[in-house]
Amino acid sequence: MTREEFEYQLKIYEQLKSILIENFFAREDSIFPEALLDEGLGLDSLEKVRLFNHLEMEFDIDFYDEEIDKTLNLEDLSNLINNKIPSDQLVLAL
């Protein structure tokens, strides 16, 4: 991973953190890369769907049901978003 890719990944993570705090009332101290979306952050299935819908609008990307089911923690989610944003559009998205 290049320094630029790392910086983009960090920006995505920070944006995820802000979304969780502002829209899902997550406590800042409960948000870390390994935090599980359900048990760690307390998102039930409906809130998880709301989160992914919010992220689709925020980043102008689409998620498949299989991807949602496989996304267990914030690091997974951050990587998934990063992989869906074309590198030439990443700067514009953030």
Accessible surface in RSA format (square Angstrom, percent):
REM  Atomic radii and reference values for relative SASA: ProtOr
REM  Chains: A
REM  Algorithm: Lee & Richards
REM  Probe-radius: 1.40
REM  Slices: 20
REM RES _ NUM      All-atoms   Total-Side   Main-Chain    Non-polar    All polar
REM                ABS   REL    ABS   REL    ABS   REL    ABS   REL    ABS   REL
RES MET A   1   158.08  81.9  73.83  48.9  84.25 200.6  75.28  64.0  82.80 109.7
RES THR A   2    81.76  58.1  73.80  74.8   7.96  19.0  78.61 105.6   3.15   4.8
RES ARG A   3   191.78  80.5 177.64  90.6  14.15  33.7  73.70 100.7 118.09  71.6
RES GLU A   4   105.25  60.4 101.66  76.9   3.59   8.5  25.49  49.3  79.76  65.1
RES GLU A   5    81.32  46.7  80.78  61.1   0.54   1.3  27.05  52.3  54.26  44.3
RES PHE A   6   113.70  56.9 113.70  70.4   0.00   0.0 113.70  68.9   0.00   0.0
RES GLU A   7    68.65  39.4  67.49  51.1   1.16   2.8  22.76  44.0  45.89  37.5
RES TYR A   8    26.21  12.2  26.21  14.9   0.00   0.0  16.76  12.6   9.46  11.7
RES GLN A   9    23.19  13.0  23.19  16.9   0.00   0.0  19.56  41.6   3.63   2.8
RES LEU A  10    85.20  47.4  82.37  58.9   2.83   7.1  85.00  59.7   0.20   0.5
RES LYS A  11   110.31  53.8 105.03  64.4   5.28  12.6  60.05  54.1  50.26  53.5
RES ILE A  12     0.00   0.0   0.00   0.0   0.00   0.0   0.00   0.0   0.00   0.0
RES TYR A  13    30.64  14.3  30.63  17.4   0.01   0.0  27.39  20.6   3.25   4.0
RES GLU A  14    80.61  46.3  79.10  59.8   1.51   3.6  38.00  73.5  42.61  34.8
RES GLN A  15    43.73  24.5  38.56  28.2   5.17  12.3  22.56  48.0  21.17  16.1
RES LEU A  16     0.26   0.1   0.26   0.2   0.00   0.0   0.26   0.2   0.00   0.0
RES LYS A  17    42.33  20.6  41.92  25.7   0.41   1.0   7.38   6.6  34.95  37.2
RES SER A  18    51.06  43.1  47.83  63.8   3.23   7.4  18.48  39.3  32.58  45.6
RES ILE A  19     9.73   5.5   9.20   6.9   0.53   1.3   9.72   7.0   0.00   0.0
RES LEU A  20     0.00   0.0   0.00   0.0   0.00   0.0   0.00   0.0   0.00   0.0
RES ILE A  21    60.96  34.7  55.36  41.2   5.60  13.5  55.36  39.9   5.60  15.2
RES GLU A  22   126.06  72.4 101.12  76.5  24.94  59.4  39.49  76.4  86.57  70.7
RES ASN A  23    53.04  36.6  43.77  42.3   9.27  22.3   8.88  21.4  44.16  42.7
RES PHE A  24    20.04  10.0   2.61   1.6  17.44  45.4   5.23   3.2  14.82  42.4
RES PHE A  25   175.30  87.7 150.47  93.2  24.84  64.6 154.63  93.8  20.67  59.2
RES ALA A  26    13.08  12.0   1.32   2.0  11.76  26.7   7.67  10.8   5.41  14.3
RES ARG A  27   159.17  66.8 151.30  77.1   7.87  18.7  72.55  99.2  86.62  52.5
RES GLU A  28   106.75  61.3  96.69  73.1  10.06  24.0  28.87  55.8  77.88  63.6
RES ASP A  29   109.47  76.7  74.80  74.4  34.67  82.0  50.38 118.6  59.09  58.9
RES SER A  30    21.73  18.4  16.84  22.5   4.89  11.3  18.31  39.0   3.42   4.8
RES ILE A  31    11.07   6.3   0.00   0.0  11.07  26.7   0.00   0.0  11.07  30.0
RES PHE A  32    94.21  47.1  93.75  58.1   0.46   1.2  94.21  57.1   0.00   0.0
RES PRO A  33    53.30  38.8  53.30  48.6   0.00   0.0  53.30  44.0   0.00   0.0
RES GLU A  34   108.61  62.4  99.61  75.4   9.00  21.4  52.09 100.8  56.52  46.1
RES ALA A  35     2.17   2.0   0.56   0.9   1.61   3.7   2.17   3.1   0.00   0.0
RES LEU A  36    67.38  37.5  65.91  47.2   1.47   3.7  65.91  46.3   1.47   4.0
RES LEU A  37     1.49   0.8   1.49   1.1   0.00   0.0   1.49   1.0   0.00   0.0
RES ASP A  38    80.30  56.2  74.65  74.3   5.65  13.4  27.64  65.1  52.65  52.5
RES GLU A  39   143.17  82.2 110.57  83.6  32.60  77.6  48.76  94.3  94.41  77.1
RES GLY A  40    37.88  46.7   0.00   N/A  37.88  46.7  21.13  58.0  16.75  37.5
RES LEU A  41    20.66  11.5   0.09   0.1  20.57  51.7   3.80   2.7  16.85  45.4
RES GLY A  42    54.35  67.0   0.00   N/A  54.35  67.0  31.17  85.5  23.19  51.9
RES LEU A  43     8.10   4.5   3.63   2.6   4.48  11.3   4.01   2.8   4.09  11.0
RES ASP A  44    83.91  58.8  73.20  72.9  10.71  25.3  45.35 106.7  38.56  38.5
RES SER A  45    92.86  78.5  80.74 107.8  12.12  27.9  52.17 111.1  40.69  57.0
RES LEU A  46   122.62  68.3 119.19  85.3   3.42   8.6 122.28  85.9   0.34   0.9
RES GLU A  47    50.77  29.1  50.77  38.4   0.00   0.0   7.90  15.3  42.88  35.0
RES LYS A  48    37.37  18.2  37.37  22.9   0.00   0.0  16.15  14.5  21.22  22.6
RES VAL A  49    74.53  49.0  73.97  67.0   0.56   1.3  74.45  64.7   0.08   0.2
RES ARG A  50   113.46  47.6 108.99  55.6   4.47  10.7  43.50  59.5  69.96  42.4
RES LEU A  51     0.00   0.0   0.00   0.0   0.00   0.0   0.00   0.0   0.00   0.0
RES PHE A  52     1.96   1.0   1.96   1.2   0.00   0.0   1.96   1.2   0.00   0.0
RES ASN A  53    72.94  50.3  71.96  69.5   0.98   2.4  18.53  44.6  54.40  52.6
RES HIS A  54    48.67  26.6  47.42  33.0   1.25   3.2  30.19  31.1  18.47  21.5
RES LEU A  55     0.00   0.0   0.00   0.0   0.00   0.0   0.00   0.0   0.00   0.0
RES GLU A  56    43.65  25.1  39.80  30.1   3.86   9.2   8.57  16.6  35.08  28.6
RES MET A  57   151.32  78.4 123.17  81.5  28.15  67.0  89.17  75.8  62.15  82.3
RES GLU A  58    77.42  44.4  49.92  37.8  27.49  65.5   9.16  17.7  68.26  55.7
RES PHE A  59     7.97   4.0   0.03   0.0   7.94  20.7   1.47   0.9   6.50  18.6
RES ASP A  60   132.85  93.1 112.76 112.2  20.09  47.5  31.46  74.0 101.39 101.1
RES ILE A  61    18.25  10.4   7.86   5.9  10.39  25.0  15.48  11.1   2.78   7.5
RES ASP A  62   106.86  74.9 100.51 100.0   6.35  15.0  26.67  62.8  80.19  80.0
RES PHE A  63    17.33   8.7   0.00   0.0  17.33  45.1   0.00   0.0  17.33  49.6
RES TYR A  64   140.52  65.6 137.49  78.2   3.03   7.9  92.04  69.2  48.48  59.8
RES ASP A  65   104.13  72.9  99.87  99.4   4.26  10.1  25.47  59.9  78.66  78.4
RES GLU A  66   108.01  62.0 104.17  78.8   3.84   9.1  56.50 109.3  51.51  42.1
RES GLU A  67    42.08  24.2  38.45  29.1   3.63   8.6  22.31  43.2  19.76  16.1
RES ILE A  68    30.70  17.5  30.70  22.9   0.00   0.0  30.70  22.1   0.00   0.0
RES ASP A  69   105.26  73.7  86.22  85.8  19.04  45.0  28.43  66.9  76.83  76.6
RES LYS A  70   160.06  78.1 142.31  87.3  17.75  42.3  93.36  84.0  66.70  71.1
RES THR A  71     5.42   3.9   4.27   4.3   1.15   2.7   1.15   1.5   4.27   6.5
RES LEU A  72   106.24  59.2 102.85  73.6   3.39   8.5 104.61  73.5   1.63   4.4
RES ASN A  73    26.14  18.0  26.14  25.3   0.00   0.0   0.00   0.0  26.14  25.3
RES LEU A  74     0.24   0.1   0.24   0.2   0.00   0.0   0.24   0.2   0.00   0.0
RES GLU A  75    81.35  46.7  79.66  60.3   1.69   4.0  15.71  30.4  65.64  53.6
RES ASP A  76    52.54  36.8  46.27  46.0   6.28  14.8  13.53  31.8  39.02  38.9
RES LEU A  77     0.00   0.0   0.00   0.0   0.00   0.0   0.00   0.0   0.00   0.0
RES SER A  78     2.73   2.3   2.73   3.6   0.00   0.0   2.42   5.2   0.30   0.4
RES ASN A  79    59.87  41.3  59.26  57.3   0.61   1.5  17.41  41.9  42.46  41.0
RES LEU A  80    29.61  16.5  26.69  19.1   2.92   7.3  29.20  20.5   0.42   1.1
RES ILE A  81     0.00   0.0   0.00   0.0   0.00   0.0   0.00   0.0   0.00   0.0
RES ASN A  82    31.47  21.7  25.14  24.3   6.33  15.2   0.00   0.0  31.47  30.4
RES ASN A  83   120.67  83.2  85.97  83.1  34.70  83.5  26.44  63.6  94.23  91.1
RES LYS A  84    52.02  25.4  29.66  18.2  22.36  53.2  18.96  17.1  33.05  35.2
RES ILE A  85     9.55   5.4   3.13   2.3   6.42  15.5   3.26   2.3   6.29  17.1
RES PRO A  86    66.80  48.7  53.83  49.1  12.97  47.1  66.49  54.9   0.31   2.0
RES SER A  87    98.30  83.1  81.06 108.2  17.24  39.7  48.33 102.9  49.97  70.0
RES ASP A  88   117.17  82.1  87.98  87.6  29.19  69.0  51.46 121.1  65.71  65.5
RES GLN A  89    92.07  51.5  91.78  67.1   0.28   0.7  17.04  36.3  75.03  56.9
RES LEU A  90     8.75   4.9   8.75   6.3   0.00   0.0   8.75   6.1   0.00   0.0
RES VAL A  91    92.19  60.7  82.05  74.3  10.15  24.4  83.82  72.8   8.38  22.7
RES LEU A  92   151.54  84.4 121.61  87.0  29.93  75.2 125.74  88.3  25.80  69.4
RES ALA A  93    32.32  29.7   8.24  12.7  24.08  54.8  19.47  27.4  12.85  34.0
RES LEU A  94    62.29  34.7   7.10   5.1  55.19 138.7  26.03  18.3  36.27  97.6
END  Absolute sums over single chains surface
CHAIN  1 A     6076.9       5144.3        932.6       3192.1       2884.7
END  Absolute sums over all chains
TOTAL          6076.9       5144.3        932.6       3192.1       2884.7
